[in-house]
């Protein structure tokens, strides 16, 4: 008797991305800006994004921001959730959301069994889920 095993190495995408939520309102993200392109020890970058409720219904949106370390001495996640904020907006209302990128946002637990920060190039992503489309580059320098 012969048993056949069928194995397929297909990459399936999830039905919904991390952080996805449904609402009766529609939200638009725009104008992602950084107050500077780099920072160093004990410094930070303030990032701002404009969130607009583009519908006729009041609603709540969870604004999420993610970081990616582009080149590190260790393999790093493609996107790491670093913060979020629940924002409630009336119909057609806009609000600027600010968040701070500091050493805590770019550090990681290393093979040395401690939290460390490496200088390098990073990306920040902002949106309503992990499929966020707004992104900017910045650097951490020593």
C-alpha positions, 0 to 999 in steps of 0.5 A: 500500500502506498501513501502519498503525502502532499506538501505545499509551501505556499505563503498565505496572507492573513484575512485581516492584518494585526490591529485591524478593526471595523467601524461605521466611520472611515478614517484617513491618515496623512501628513506623517512628518518627523521634527528631525531625521536623526537622534542620539543618546538621550534624544528623541524624534517627535513624529506627527500624523493627521487623522481625519474622520472622513465620514458622517458618523462619529467614530473611534480609531486606534492609531498605531505606530511601528518601527523597523530596524533596517540593518542590525547585528541580529535579525529583527522583525519586519515591523514592531508595534511600539505604541498606539492611541485611541482617538475619537473624532466627530464627523469630518473632524481632523486631529494631529497625533504626536508620538515620541521615538526615543532610545526605548523605541529602538532598543532590543534584547541582545545575546548579551542578555540586556537591552541595547541600542545599535546605531543605524537606519530605521523606518517608522510606519503609522496607520490603523493596522500593521498594513500601515501605508505611511512611512518615513526613514530616520537614524539613530546615531552614537 
